Amino acid sequence: MHGKVRVVRSMKTAVVVGTGAGGATAARELQGRFQVTMLEAGRPFTPFSMSMRNMERLKRARLLLSHRQISLFFPPMRVAIAADGMKVIIGRCVGGTTTLSTGNAIRADKGLRALGIDLDEEFQRLERELPIGIGHRSCWKPVTRELWNAFSAEGVDPSPMPKVGDYDRCIGCGRCVFGCPRGVKWDSRSFVAQARSRGTTVKTGWCVRRVDIRNGEARGVWARRGPLVRFFPADVVILAAGGLGTPRILERSGVRFDQRLFVDPVLCVAARRGGAAQHAELPMPFYAERDGCMLSPYFDYMSYLFDAAWPAAPGEIISIMIKLADAPVGSVHARLNKTLNESDRRRLEHAADVCSSILERLGLPPEGHFRGMVTAGHPGGTVPLSASDAQTLHPGCLPGNLFVADASLFPDGLGAPPMLTIIA
């Protein structure tokens, strides 16, 4: 009698493009059911090591001439320039923009819920799994407590910002956006490490150019690393290259979709006061929502470094951030086509007036107030979900085995940190 012949089927493969919040989560969830390869255009992340004193010296010497210089000092931080000059900051490294975030962990799913997408179960799971809390409030410094009281007196109802990380170990250096030097702040490298421990392959320095689509099916991706060009075959492709990277890959792949874009613009209103030392305080320790905007204390490093109107002494600056939920009007091609419409600008001006009123409550007269550059850090909405996608989270313009897992899926501007919602 002949013995039985055992047929061993190889595991299906998945390629995940990007290692930020969405890509890292997708890889961790897929590994085991698929053999996953993660492709990251950047390199392993290293926190920015330049001291505040040296940054101040460069500023006083007028050697910081352009915001583009930030990538020379700190390669993971890249700046894209919109049509109207707005600076859009993105992360290009293992961990993506989560490494540059301030660790904020709030729900930003109002637009998704309006489409019938219920993520309650996912958020509950994350609350059990991640160290999310407001315990950092016990280590607030005087400037933050004063601002909390001024926000309250202005009637804008502040709430402590939920943060994800082990803030019992926070030393209040204020450098969250440059990568926490003590590993206090959580970022998606944690999920990348978990996926890798389960068998995922992580390849850095590979910039994905396009998805190979034949007969309505994704067959893999073409990527470049320096002079090398390589094809990575896959049964499933997940694009998580961010709100700017993902639509560019799709466009080069021949996928047709309606171009749109929001970026959550940021404008800081600031004033001088000796001894403020806000640069050495936890950024965005609390927030208030008002008319499609989020207001929060925040030392604006980009404006400090590259805007001549900002004083050279960082310890003499108090700054309040406005994060705006802008209209999803714009497009992402070879050039970033994004401007703020009249409604966006009107709401931004109104929010700036509120910030000035708050600063006045600290005894800082309006003639001494100054503003920062208009920047942005949450590009998205380029491949938005619709009500018909509520069950699958899969935009109908994509082949069945090609998925998106980043802020491109949001239907509208958020005006709020998207990290937790992307993970959910």
N, C-alpha and C positions, 0 to 999 in steps of 0.2 A: 504494500500500500504506500502510495506516495505521500510524503509529508506535506503539510499545508504550506503554501507560499504566502509569506507575510508582505503585504505591500505597505511601504512607509511613504507617506505623503509629506513633502516638505512644507513647512509653515509658510503661510502667505506673508508677503513683505509690505511694509509701509514706509514711506519717506515723509518725514515731518520737516518742513522748511521754517526754521526759526526756533530759538530757544527761550523766548520770552514767556509771559504768563500763559498764553494760549498754546504755544508749541510744546512747552514743557509739560503742561497738563495732559495734552493729547498723547504725547509719547508715553507718559507714565500709565495712562489708562489703556493704551493699545498693546504695550509690551506684554507678551505672553500669549495673546490671541494672534498677534502678528510679530514678525521679526522686524524691529523698527530701526531705521537709520535716521538720525537727526543731522541736518545740514545747517550750519551757522556761518553767515558771511564774516562775522567778526572773530575775534580771538578770545581766549580766556580772560576774564575780567580781573583787573587789578585796581584797587581804589586809588584815587588821585592823592599823591603824597606831598605836593607842594604846600608849605605852611602858609597860613594867613599872612604872616609877616612878609614873606617873599612875594605874595600876591600884591600886598600893599606897596612894596618897593617897586615892582614893575609898573603899577598904576601911577605912582608918583613920578617915575622916570618917563612916563608917557610912552612906554614900549608896548602897551596893549592897544593896538591900532584897529583891530577888526575881530568881530566875534568868531570868524573862521579860525583864529589862532587857538581857540579852546581845544580843537582836535589835535593840534601839535603837542600841547601839554598833556592832554587827556584823551587818547584815541577812542575810548568807548563812546564818547559824547560827540555826536555829529549834528551839524546844523544845516537844514535845508532852507532856502530862501523862497518865500512866496512872491507872487507877482507884485504885491504892494509893499514888499520889503519886510514883511513879518518873518520872524525867525522861528522855524519849527524844529524843536530839539528831539532827536531820536537816539536810542541806544543801539550800538553795533558791537556786540560782544556776547559771550555766553551769559544768558540771563536777560538779554535785551534791555528794554527800558525799565524793567523792574529794579535793576541795579542802580538806576538814577532816580528812582521814586523816593518819596518821603515815607513809604511804608503805610500809606492810608488804606483802610479796609472798610469802605462803606458800600452799600448797595446802590447801584446806578442802573436799575432795570426797569424804570418806569416806562420807557418806550417799548421795551420788549414785552412787558406785561400787557400793554395796550394791544399788542398783536395776538394775545392769547398764550404767550410763552410764560409758563410758571416755573421758576427756578427755586422755589422755597426749599425743596428737599436738598438741592445742591448747596444752597447757602447754609442750611443747617448742618450738613456734613462738614463743610469747611470750618464752621464755628467750633465743631468738635475736634477737628484735626489740627487747625492752625492756632498759634498763640495770639489770638485777637483780643484786645482789651484797651482800657483807658487808664491803666495803672500808672502811665507816665505822668499823670496829673500831679502826683506827689512830688515830682522833681522839677516842676515849673519854676523858672526864675522870676524875679520881680517884674521885669518888663512884660512878660506874658500875663502875669496876674493883673497888672495895670491895664493891659489891653482888654482882657476879659471884662473887667469892670467898665471900661469905656464902651465896649460893644453893648453890654447890658444897658448902660445908661442911654445909649442911642436907640435902644428898642429893637435891636436886630437879633435877639435871642440866640446867643452862641451855645454850641454843644461841644463837649470834648470830642476830639477826633479819634475814632477807633484806629489803632495801629496794630500791625502784625509783626511780632518779634518779641524778644526777651528784653523789655525796657527796664527791668531791674538792674541791668548792667550798663545802661546808658550813662555816659559821662557828660552829655550836653555839649558836644563839640560843634554841633550845627552843620556837620558836613554830610548829611544824609544823601544829598544829590550827587556827591562825589564818591559814594560807596562807603558804607559804614566801616571804619577802621577796626572795630571790635566785633564785627559780626552780629551786632544787636538786631539790626533790621532784617526781616525775612525778604528773600527775593527768590525768583524761580530757579536759581541754581540748585536749590534744595530738591525740587522735583526732577531736575535733570540728573542729579546724582542718584535719586531713587530709580529712575528709568534705566540708568546705566548699570546699576547694581543688579537689575533683573535681566540684563542682556542687551540693552539698547547700545548701538554704536553711535558715538558723537564725533562728527567731523567738522573741524573749524576751518575758517578761511575759504570756504566754498560759497561762492555767490551764485545763486540759482538764477538762470537767465529765463528759462521758459519750461512749461510743462509740455511733454510730448503727447499730443492728443491725436488718436487715429480711430476712425469709425466711431466717434462719439465716446471714446473711452480714454482715460489717462493711462499711459503706459510707463510713466516715470518722468524724471526731470533732467534737463541739461544744466550743468553747473560749471563754473570756471574758478580756478584757483591759480592766480598768476597766469602763466602761459598755458597751463593745463586745462583742457576741456574734457569733461567726462559725463557719460550718461549713467544715471542711477535708476535702474528699472524698479518698478513697484506695482503691486496690485492695488494699493490705495495711496493717494497723495493728499497731504494736509498742508495747506499754505497758512503759515502764521508769521509772515514776514512784516507784519505791521500795516497800519492804515495807508502808508505810502508804498511799501515794498510789495505787498500782495497785489494791488491793482496793476502795478507795472508788470509783474510776472504774468498776470492773466492777459493783459493787453498784448504782450509779446507772444503769448501762446495762442492768440487768435480767438479768445473768448470775448463775446460781445456782451456788454452790460452798460447801463446808463451811468455815466460818470457823475458823481456828486462827492462832496467832501465837507466834513466839519473838522475843526482842529482844537476846539476849546481854548480860545485865546486867553492869555494872561497879561494883565497890566498891574504893576505895583505903584502905589502912591506912598510916598515916603517923606520924612522930615528929619532934621538934625536935632539930636539931643545928646549931650555929653553923658557918657557912662551907660548908654542904652545896652550895648553888648548883645544885641539881638542876633548877631552873626554866630554867637556861641550858644544859642538856644535851640531847642528842638523845633524844626520847621513845621508849620501847620499843626500846632498843638490843639487848636479848636477851630470851628468853622461856623458860619451862619449862612443860610440860604435866603436869597432875596431876588425876586424878579428875574429868574433864569440865570442867576449868578451865585457863585460861592465866594464869600469873603473869609480871609484867614490871615493871621500873621505869618510873614514869610520874608526872609532876607533874600533878596534877588541877586544872586551871584553874577548872572549874566550882565545885568545892568550895572552892578558895582564895578565889574572888571572893564566893561567896554563902553560905558556911557560917561562922557566927561562931566556931565552935570552932577554925577554922584560924587560926594566927597571921598577923599582918599582914605580917611580914617574910618575903618569899618565899624568900630565900636561906637560911633556917633550917629548911627542910622537906625531909625525905626520905620518899618515898612509893612504895609498891608497889601495882600494879594487880592486881585479880582480874577476869578476864573469864570469865563462866560460860556454859556451854551449857545454857540453861534448857529446860524442857519446852515444847513448842509448844501451850500452853494459853492461849487468849485470843481476842479478835476485834477487828476494826477496823470500826466504824460511824462515826456522827457523833462518838461518844466512844470513846476508846481504852480497851478493856476488857482489862487485863492485870494479873495478880498473879503472884507467885512461889508455887509450891506448897511443901508441907512438905519434899519432897526437895530442891528448889532451895535453900531457906533453910538446910537442914542442910549441904549441900555448900559453900555460901557461908561459913557459920560455920567449917567445917573449914579452908577455904582461908585465912580470916582468921587462924586460929590459926597456920598455917604462916608467913604473912607476919610475924606478931608474933615468931615464933621467929627468923626471918631478921634482923629489926631488933635483936633481943637480941644477936645475934652481932656487931653493930656497936657494942655497948656501950650500947644504948638500952633502958632497963628498961621493962617492959610498962605500968607505971602512968603513963608519959608518952605512951603511944600514943593516937592518935585516928583516927577513921574519917571518910571523906567521904560525900557523898550517894550514893545508889544511882541511877546513870544508865544509859543504854543507847544504842547507836548503830548496831546492826545488825538492825533489824526485818526479819522475813522469815517464810517458811513459810506465807504466806496462801493461795497457789495452788500447792501442792506437786506436783512431778512424782511419778509412780508407776512401777512396773516396766513397765506397759503403754505408758508414754510414752517409754521409753528410746531408741527409734529416732528419734522425731520431736522430742523436747523440747517437746512441745505438749500441755498439759493437755486432757483429753477434754471438759471442761466448756465449752471455748471454741469459737467458730465457726472454721472451717478457715483463714480468712485473718486471724485475730486471734491475736497471739502476746504472750507475756510474756518480758521479758529483764532481770530483776533478781532480788534476793534472795527474792522471793515464791516462786520455784521450788524452793528448798531444802526437803527433806523434814523436816529436824530442825535444832535449834539447833546452832550451830557452836562458840561459845566461842573464836572465832579470826577474824582479819580476813578478810572475804569478797571483797575487791576483785579479786584475781587470778583467783579461781574464777568470779566473775561474768563477767569478760572472756572466760575460756576457754569 
